[in-house]
Each structure stands twice: as C-alpha cells, then as structure tokens.
Amino acid sequence: MKRSVVVGVVSLLLGTALVAVAVAAGAPGDATRGASVFAQKCAVCHGTTGQGNGPAELVLFPKPRDLTSGKFKIRSAPTLPTDDDLLRVVTQGIPGTAMPGFGVLTERERRDVVAYVKTLSPVWTAQPAPPPIAIPAPPPRTPALLALGKKFYADAECLKCHGAGGRGDGESADTLRDEWGYAIVPYDFTMPGRMKAGSGVRDVYRTLRNGIGGTPMPAYGDSLSEEETWALAYYVLSLSGGAPRAAAPVENGTVRVRRVRGDIAAEPSAKLWRGRPLAAVPLRTLWLRAKQIPEVRVAAVHNGRDIGVLLEWDDPSADVTALGVEQFRDAVAVQFPVRTTALHAHGHPEPSYVMGETDNPVNVWHWKADWQLDVARYRDREDRFARVVVDDAPFVREARSSSPEAAAAGVDRHDPLFVTGRAAGNPMSRARSSAVESLIATGVGTITSQPPDAQVVRGTGRWADGTWRVVIVRALRTSNAGDAQLGAGEASAVAFAVWDGAERDRNGQKAVSVWQRLVLEP
C-alpha cells in the first residue's frame, strides 16, 4: 500500500481558478510588456524570436512550436486560435508535453504574452480571426452511438495512425512527421486525461472539427455529420476503458521546511522521516513516452544548521548501474537559485527553472543510484566484464595478472597509466565520497561539477516495493560561492527532476517540475 499523500502540505498559490477550463475575459494585452515576459519565461524553449529554437529545444520532444509559422495545435476556431485559446495554453500548459502552465503570472502578464505572440507571425494581420466553432449540447452516450463511432473510426482511417485499439501503434505511426519534418507520435487513447486540446467529449468534438494545426491530424468538419462527430468523440474516449479523467495538476506550490531538533539523518529509514507528510509535486517528462513519472513526493526539515530533503517517487525497477553503454541509472535532483529569490516577485527575479541563466545561476544536488554503490566500492568496467583491464595469461604461472585476486583488484590498485580518467583528474573518475554531486548551471548545456572541496552534500537512497526514497542533506550555509545559501525563516525557490534508467533517461532526458516556493520555518 502506497503512503497517502497529504496534499494539504502544498499551499496552492492560485486555488482552483488555475485549472478552470474557461479563463475570464479581460482587456487586450500589451505586446511591448509581453516581449519582456516572453524573454524571461518562454524564450528558453521557443527561442528569442519565437521560432521554436531556444536552448532547451534539443532536449524536448515534441519540439517547441514555431510561433512565427502561424500554425497552432489548440484552437476553438477553424484556422487561428482566439486570444482566450492562447491565454488558456499559457495559463494551463499542454498535457503530455514539456509546456508548463504559467498561472503564477498575473492575468495582465499572461495577456501581454498573448499580445506579443500575435506579433510574431503575419497571419494575425493578413486575415481576420474567425469566430470559434459552435459546439452544440452533446447527445447522451448510448451503445448505438458508440457502435456508430467505432464504424467511423475505421471508415475515417483513424486506426492507420492511432491503431485498432487506440494505442498510437497504427501502421503509419512510425512514419509520421509534422510540417517541420519532426517525428510526431499519434496519441494513445488508452491514456485518459492527456489530450493536448482537452479530454472532455466537447474538447474531442472540437478537435475532430478543427484538426490539430501543423500535424497530420486533419479536420473532419466537412466530412462528418454532427451525429457522426459526436459518435466518434464518444468512441475515442471509450478506448481508455472508462478510466477516470484526472484533474489537471496545479504545478506551482509551496514546500515548507519544518524545524526539528537534533541531527538530520541522511537515511530514509530513520525515525525522523517515518510517517512525515509528503507534498506531491507534479512533473513533466521532457521527452514524450508512454511511461511517465507524474510526480515526486517531498518532505523537508531543518535544524538551524542543516537542511534535509526527502524525495519519494514510484519506479517499478531499481536501476543502479551504468557500467555499459546500454545501461542507465535512476537518479533525482533538487535545484535552488544560487541567490536567495523571492519567487514570482515583481519583475520575476528567479532564474529560469530550465537550468538557470547566464547571470542567474542555479545550484543542483544530484543523487545517483550508481554513485551510491561506488561509495562502498568504486565500480568500473571489470564489474561488468571480468578481466577487461588486466591482461590475462592463464598458461603462464608467473604472470600475476592471471590470479583471481589481481583480476578483481579495485581501480585504486592499478597503475594510473592504464586508468586514464583517474590519472587525468576527470571528475567522473574520482573515488566517490558521496552519492550526491553538487553542480552549478547557468543555462542548458552548462552544468558543471563543483570543485572537490565544494562537494559537501550527502545522501542515501533506498528502493523497495516499487518506490524510491532518497534523503539529501547539506548545511544551510556554506563558504562556497556556487552554493545556494539558505536560512531559517527565509524563503526561496526549489525545483525537482527525476531520471528513470529503465526508460533510458540521462542528461536532459528526464522529468522536471517548475519552481516551487521554498519556505523555511524560523
């Protein structure tokens, strides 16, 4: 039985308004102000000119939309989205993708971004924006209507892409490309709640009528009658087997760091951590796949000297080695701004949650399952391929390398000339003193290990019954310039990332959260 998650631990910043389907109408935004917000919050993925070529583009799938193309996936009108369509995407994000919701921005800021996006393509001035299509009241869901939907699912050749069972495995699935030549994956209808344009029957009706811009998903507005469209919408939704549709998670919350007495154990089984309430923090997988990591559950404490963070997530397998090129490890990371940050204050002083910025770095504490094994004994290629380092001469008795003891010797006993990474001082070849690495980053592709004397973070992970529990501990304040400095009674920001080795996660292929507010009790 999984531990129940105390959702109340997370203080939801925006309440239920964030996930409402409709967004209240407001005054049009200001494109000049929107350009500034876009540069801060959107350019890391969409690029400074909106062409979908930001620094994070290389680690994202699906790729960020080229906003200069005038092609939009989610719209209530046949050609161009309305302002409210764009506002809804900015507010709520897009399910199943790396596009987060920015509901923490003020409505004015979000409408300013909408106004700026509309300056990036001439389509907004070349043609008047058409009105949204009218969506009539849906008819009752009946067996006859489902049967009709099943018939048109075949007649309209939906199964060529989505497959007979709706799993996204049709005969054309592996060959599909969007208008920019990128591979695109048909939606798996058996997974409820992750349709990009909404997962209600009215949402599916609208998508069938309008299509999805820039993708092979056509519009059926002229080829299916109203009854046929409703039938197909109901049938598509039935392929999930009746699984309930999950409410859209609120991505921005507060992690409260409780004050405790005594030492903080870097051991998840310690009494300090048993039964401690956990806050569920939603994650987005940056590289689309069927098996996603929907959340990491977090608890945090401090004693005035040290801070400890407990991280828990579901993973059916423990991947603890990465000695072969085909092996990938499980891992988790906690990220802080190097400078104490009032999250989402005026002007948004926080760095990008996507690995920081050039003049606004982040400090990352990265626990790695294979490093934990290395702390006990450094493991190298000989642990996977016996005798790969020492030459073996089994028919020469005097040859020392033929002894089992020599073949099993640790890397420290070998001549450095033959262990080049260690001899060259490669930080990845050092003897491990901790399962956690402290890193600093100033943007995508800049992450750098801190010097040996700055490696002052420790941690331990335990896997059991399909769940990882990892505790990471560090002093609140250090003397290292690249470290986040924390203090009792202060507030800053924190974000999280999880890697699943079984899914071949590594480097930028991971699941991440957006910034959460971090509040330390006095």
Residue pairs with C-beta under 8 A, 6 or more apart in sequence:
2 314
2 467
3 278
3 297
3 312
5 278
5 279
5 280
5 297
6 277
6 278
6 279
7 279
7 280
9 256
9 277
9 278
9 279
9 299
10 250
10 253
10 254
10 255
10 279
10 280
10 281
10 516
11 253
11 254
11 256
11 517
12 18
12 250
12 252
12 253
13 104
13 250
13 252
13 253
13 254
13 517
14 103
14 104
14 250
14 252
17 103
18 91
18 92
18 101
18 103
18 248
18 250
19 92
19 247
19 248
19 250
21 88
21 198
21 200
22 84
23 84
23 87
23 88
23 91
23 107
24 107
25 84
26 107
26 108
26 111
27 111
28 83
28 111
28 115
29 108
29 110
29 111
29 112
29 113
29 114
29 115
29 116
30 112
30 115
31 112
31 115
31 116
31 118
31 119
32 116
33 108
33 109
33 112
34 109
34 111
34 112
34 113
34 114
34 115
34 116
34 117
35 116
37 105
37 109
37 112
37 113
37 116
37 348
38 46
38 50
38 113
38 116
38 117
39 48
40 348
40 352
41 102
41 105
41 113
41 348
41 352
42 50
42 113
43 54
44 54
44 55
44 56
44 352
44 354
44 443
44 444
45 52
45 54
45 56
45 57
45 60
45 64
45 98
45 99
45 354
46 52
46 54
46 64
46 65
46 67
47 53
47 54
47 57
47 64
48 54
49 68
49 120
50 66
50 67
50 68
50 117
50 120
51 66
51 67
51 68
52 63
52 64
52 65
52 66
52 67
52 180
53 64
53 66
54 64
55 354
55 443
55 444
55 445
56 64
56 98
56 354
56 444
56 508
57 63
57 64
58 444
58 508
59 286
59 287
59 444
59 507
59 508
59 509
60 98
60 286
60 287
61 183
61 286
61 287
61 288
62 97
62 178
62 182
62 184
62 185
62 288
63 180
63 182
64 99
65 71
65 72
65 73
65 214
66 180
67 117
67 120
67 121
68 120
68 121
69 121
69 179
69 180
69 214
70 80
70 121
70 122
70 123
70 124
71 179
71 213
71 214
72 80
72 81
72 85
72 86
72 213
72 214
73 94
73 196
73 197
73 212
73 213
73 214
73 215
74 81
74 85
74 88
74 89
74 94
74 196
74 197
74 212
75 81
75 82
75 85
75 210
75 213
76 82
76 84
76 85
76 132
76 133
76 206
76 210
77 85
77 129
77 130
77 131
77 132
77 133
77 210
78 130
78 133
78 209
78 210
78 219
78 221
79 127
79 130
80 123
80 124
80 127
80 129
80 130
81 89
82 129
82 132
83 111
83 114
86 114
86 117
86 118
87 110
87 111
87 114
89 99
90 101
90 102
90 105
90 110
90 113
90 114
91 101
91 102
91 103
91 110
92 101
92 103
92 248
93 99
93 100
93 101
93 102
93 251
93 284
94 196
95 193
95 194
95 195
95 196
95 199
95 248
96 194
96 195
96 196
96 288
96 292
97 196
97 284
97 288
98 284
98 285
98 286
98 512
99 284
100 251
100 284
100 514
101 248
101 251
102 110
102 113
103 250
103 251
103 252
104 252
104 344
105 113
105 344
118 124
133 206
133 209
133 210
133 221
135 202
135 205
135 206
136 226
138 201
138 202
138 205
138 230
138 233
139 145
139 227
139 230
141 201
141 234
145 227
145 230
145 231
145 234
146 231
146 234
146 235
146 238
148 227
148 228
148 231
148 235
149 228
149 230
149 231
149 232
149 233
149 234
149 235
149 236
149 238
150 235
152 224
152 228
152 231
152 232
152 235
153 159
153 232
153 235
153 236
156 220
156 223
156 224
156 232
158 232
158 236
159 170
160 170
160 171
160 172
161 168
161 170
161 172
161 173
161 176
161 186
161 216
161 217
162 168
162 170
162 173
162 186
162 187
162 188
162 189
163 169
163 170
163 173
163 186
164 170
165 190
165 239
166 188
166 189
166 190
166 236
166 239
167 188
167 189
167 190
168 185
168 186
168 187
168 188
168 189
170 186
173 185
173 186
176 183
176 184
176 185
176 186
176 216
177 183
177 184
177 216
178 184
178 214
178 215
178 216
179 214
179 215
180 214
184 215
184 216
185 288
187 194
187 195
187 196
188 290
189 236
189 237
189 239
189 240
190 239
190 240
190 241
191 240
191 290
192 199
192 237
192 240
192 243
192 244
192 245
192 246
193 199
193 245
193 246
195 203
195 204
195 207
196 212
197 203
197 206
197 207
197 212
198 204
198 206
198 207
199 237
199 245
200 245
201 230
201 233
201 234
201 237
204 233
204 236
204 237
205 229
205 230
205 233
207 217
208 219
208 220
208 221
208 224
208 229
208 232
208 233
209 219
209 220
209 221
209 229
210 219
210 221
211 217
211 218
211 219
211 220
220 229
220 232
224 232
249 280
249 282
249 294
249 295
250 282
251 282
251 513
251 514
252 344
252 514
252 515
252 516
252 517
253 279
253 281
253 516
253 517
254 516
254 517
254 518
254 519
255 279
255 281
255 298
255 300
255 494
255 516
255 517
255 518
255 519
256 279
256 300
256 519
256 521
257 300
257 301
257 302
257 307
257 518
257 519
257 520
257 521
258 299
258 300
258 301
258 302
258 521
259 301
259 302
259 303
259 304
259 488
259 520
259 521
259 522
260 272
260 301
260 302
260 303
261 303
262 272
262 303
263 303
263 306
264 272
264 301
264 302
264 303
264 306
264 307
264 308
264 473
265 272
265 273
265 308
265 471
265 473
266 308
266 458
266 459
266 460
266 471
266 472
266 473
267 273
267 460
267 471
268 310
268 460
268 461
268 462
268 469
268 470
268 471
269 462
269 469
270 471
272 301
272 308
273 299
273 310
273 469
273 471
276 299
276 301
276 310
277 299
278 297
278 298
278 299
278 310
278 312
279 297
279 298
279 299
280 295
280 296
280 297
281 295
281 296
281 297
281 298
281 496
281 513
281 516
282 294
282 295
282 513
283 292
283 293
283 294
283 295
283 296
283 496
283 497
283 498
283 511
283 512
283 513
284 511
284 512
284 513
285 292
285 293
285 510
285 511
286 508
286 509
286 510
286 511
286 512
287 505
287 509
289 503
291 500
291 503
292 511
293 313
293 314
293 315
293 498
293 500
293 511
295 313
296 311
296 312
296 313
296 332
296 496
296 498
296 513
297 311
297 312
297 313
298 309
298 310
298 311
298 312
298 496
299 309
299 310
300 307
300 308
300 309
300 310
300 518
301 307
301 308
302 308
302 476
302 486
302 488
302 520
302 521
304 476
304 488
305 475
305 476
306 473
306 474
306 475
306 476
307 473
307 474
307 475
307 476
307 486
307 520
308 471
308 472
308 473
309 334
309 365
309 471
309 472
309 473
310 469
310 470
310 471
311 332
311 334
311 367
311 468
311 469
311 470
311 471
311 472
311 496
312 467
312 468
312 469
312 470
313 332
313 467
313 468
313 498
314 466
314 467
315 330
315 463
315 466
315 467
315 468
315 500
315 502
316 466
316 502
317 501
317 502
318 330
318 369
318 463
318 468
319 327
319 328
319 329
319 330
319 369
319 500
319 501
319 502
320 329
320 330
320 369
320 370
320 372
320 373
320 463
320 501
321 327
321 329
321 370
321 373
321 379
321 383
321 384
322 328
322 329
322 370
322 501
323 370
323 379
323 380
323 381
323 383
323 384
324 384
327 501
328 499
328 501
328 502
328 503
328 504
328 505
328 506
329 368
329 369
329 370
329 499
329 501
330 369
330 463
330 468
330 499
330 500
330 501
331 366
331 367
331 368
331 369
331 498
331 499
331 501
331 505
332 366
332 367
332 461
332 468
332 470
332 496
332 497
332 498
332 499
333 364
333 365
333 366
333 367
333 496
333 497
333 498
334 364
334 365
334 472
334 494
334 495
334 496
335 353
335 362
335 363
335 364
335 365
335 494
335 495
335 496
335 497
336 362
336 363
336 484
336 486
336 492
336 493
336 494
336 518
337 350
337 351
337 356
337 360
337 361
337 362
337 363
337 484
337 492
337 493
338 356
338 360
338 361
338 362
338 363
338 440
338 482
338 483
338 484
339 360
340 484
340 485
340 486
340 487
340 490
340 491
340 492
341 349
341 350
341 351
341 492
341 493
342 349
342 350
342 491
343 350
343 491
343 492
343 493
343 515
343 517
343 518
344 350
344 515
344 517
349 360
350 360
350 493
350 515
351 357
351 360
351 361
351 362
352 360
352 443
353 495
353 512
353 513
353 514
353 515
354 443
354 444
354 512
355 362
355 441
355 442
355 443
355 444
355 445
355 446
355 447
356 362
356 441
356 442
356 443
356 446
357 442
357 443
358 442
358 443
359 442
360 442
361 440
361 441
361 442
361 482
362 440
362 441
362 442
362 484
363 438
363 439
363 440
363 482
363 483
363 484
364 438
364 439
364 440
364 441
364 447
365 436
365 437
365 438
365 439
365 457
365 459
365 472
365 474
366 436
366 437
366 438
366 439
367 435
367 436
367 459
367 461
367 470
367 472
368 435
368 436
368 437
369 435
369 461
369 463
369 501
370 379
371 432
371 434
371 435
371 436
371 437
372 435
372 460
372 461
373 379
374 431
374 432
374 435
375 432
375 433
375 434
375 435
377 410
378 410
378 411
378 412
378 431
378 432
380 389
380 411
381 388
381 389
382 388
382 389
382 407
382 408
386 407
387 407
389 414
389 418
389 419
390 401
390 406
390 407
390 409
390 414
391 399
391 401
392 401
392 402
392 407
393 399
393 401
393 402
394 402
396 402
400 406
401 407
411 419
411 422
412 431
416 422
416 423
417 423
419 429
421 428
421 429
422 429
422 430
427 449
427 452
430 452
433 455
434 455
434 457
434 458
434 459
435 458
435 459
435 460
435 461
436 457
436 458
436 459
436 472
437 449
437 450
437 455
437 457
438 449
438 450
438 454
438 455
438 456
438 457
438 474
438 480
438 482
438 483
439 447
439 448
439 449
439 450
440 447
440 448
440 450
440 482
441 447
441 448
444 508
450 480
450 482
450 483
453 480
454 478
454 480
454 482
454 483
456 474
456 475
456 478
456 480
456 483
457 472
457 473
457 474
458 472
458 473
458 474
459 470
459 471
459 472
459 473
460 470
460 471
461 468
461 469
461 470
461 471
462 468
462 469
462 470
463 469
474 483
476 485
476 486
476 487
476 488
476 520
477 485
477 486
477 487
478 485
484 492
486 492
486 518
486 520
487 520
488 520
488 521
488 522
489 520
489 521
489 522
490 520
491 517
491 518
491 519
491 520
492 518
493 515
493 516
493 517
493 518
494 515
494 516
494 518
495 512
495 513
495 514
495 515
495 516
496 512
496 513
496 516
497 510
497 511
497 512
497 513
498 510
498 511
499 505
499 506
499 509
499 510
499 511
500 511
505 511
